[in-house]
Amino acid sequence: MRPVVYDAGVLVAADRNVRQLWAEHRVRLESGIIPVVPAPVIAQVSRSPAQVQLRRLLRGCEVVGLTERGAHAAGRLLGRAGTNDVVDAVVAQTAADRRADVLTGDRADIARLLQMTQASCQIIDL
């Protein structure tokens, strides 16, 4: 298994306790793969301290902040792709920087952004 970046759809699925997602997450952890979650993804889905499953998932992930360099890179990526979803751009740029795959429920937008990075990242459908 390759490194993986989780997008917002993954966090929503975890919060909804989707069993398939939890099974795949566990396999990753048991294989020594710590999924990466960019902090803006958490901001996109976090609504309440009562989201216990979301917080449980994040305990098994590496949460990475958005640096100034990362923000500029995501902005350039949005410009090249002609899109405007900042969080998707941060996910794609994080994956490209880490040579990681992306687990997503938003294949079309992520694919367009990853194509612009010219990185060899794969998309794993949620």
C-alpha positions in Angstrom: 0.0 0.0 0.0 1.1 3.5 -0.8 0.8 6.6 1.4 -2.7 8.1 1.3 -4.3 11.5 1.8 -7.9 11.6 3.0 -10.3 14.2 1.7 -13.5 15.6 3.3 -15.7 12.7 2.0 -13.6 10.3 4.0 -14.1 12.3 7.2 -17.8 12.5 6.6 -18.0 8.7 6.0 -16.1 8.1 9.2 -18.5 10.4 11.1 -21.4 8.4 9.6 -19.7 5.2 10.8 -19.4 3.7 7.3 -18.1 0.2 8.1 -16.2 -0.3 4.8 -14.2 2.9 5.4 -13.3 1.9 8.9 -12.2 -1.6 7.7 -9.9 0.0 5.0 -8.6 2.6 7.6 -7.7 -0.3 9.9 -5.9 -2.2 7.2 -3.8 0.9 6.4 -2.9 1.4 10.1 -2.0 -2.3 10.5 0.2 -2.0 7.4 2.1 0.9 8.9 0.5 3.5 6.7 -0.6 6.6 8.6 -3.2 8.5 6.5 -2.6 12.2 6.1 -5.4 14.8 6.6 -4.7 18.4 5.7 -6.1 20.7 8.5 -8.4 22.6 6.1 -10.2 19.3 5.4 -11.1 19.1 9.1 -12.3 22.7 9.0 -14.6 21.8 6.1 -16.4 18.9 8.0 -16.0 19.7 11.7 -19.2 21.1 13.1 -19.6 19.8 16.7 -17.6 18.3 19.5 -20.2 15.5 19.3 -18.6 14.1 16.1 -17.0 11.3 18.1 -16.3 9.1 15.1 -14.6 11.9 13.2 -12.3 12.5 16.2 -11.7 8.8 16.5 -10.6 8.6 12.9 -8.3 11.6 13.3 -6.4 9.9 16.2 -5.1 7.4 13.6 -4.1 10.1 11.1 -1.3 12.6 10.6 -2.9 16.1 10.5 -0.8 18.5 8.5 -1.2 22.3 8.7 -1.4 24.7 5.7 1.9 26.6 5.4 2.3 29.8 3.4 4.3 27.8 0.8 1.5 25.2 0.7 -1.2 27.9 0.4 0.6 29.5 -2.6 1.1 26.1 -4.2 -2.6 25.3 -3.8 -3.6 28.7 -5.2 -1.3 28.2 -8.3 -2.9 24.7 -8.7 -6.4 26.3 -8.7 -5.3 28.7 -11.3 -3.9 26.0 -13.6 -7.0 23.8 -13.1 -9.5 26.6 -13.5 -11.3 25.5 -10.4 -12.1 27.2 -7.1 -12.3 24.6 -4.3 -9.4 25.5 -2.0 -9.7 22.4 0.2 -9.6 20.1 -2.9 -6.5 21.9 -4.1 -4.8 21.5 -0.7 -5.7 17.8 -0.8 -4.2 17.4 -4.3 -1.1 19.5 -3.6 -0.5 17.5 -0.3 -0.8 14.3 -2.2 1.6 15.5 -5.0 4.1 16.7 -2.4 4.1 13.4 -0.6 3.7 11.2 -3.6 0.6 9.8 -2.0 -2.7 8.5 -3.3 -6.0 10.3 -2.5 -9.0 8.6 -1.0 -12.0 10.6 -2.1 -15.6 10.8 -2.8 -15.0 13.5 -5.4 -13.1 11.8 -8.2 -13.7 14.4 -10.9 -12.5 17.5 -9.1 -9.5 15.7 -7.5 -8.5 14.1 -10.8 -8.5 17.4 -12.6 -6.3 18.9 -9.9 -3.9 16.0 -9.7 -3.5 16.0 -13.4 -2.3 19.6 -13.1 0.4 18.6 -10.6 1.8 16.0 -13.0 2.5 13.8 -10.0 1.9 10.0 -10.3 -0.8 10.0 -7.6 -3.7 7.5 -7.9 -7.3 8.2 -6.9 -9.0 5.6 -4.6 -12.8 5.9 -4.7 -14.6 6.1 -1.4 
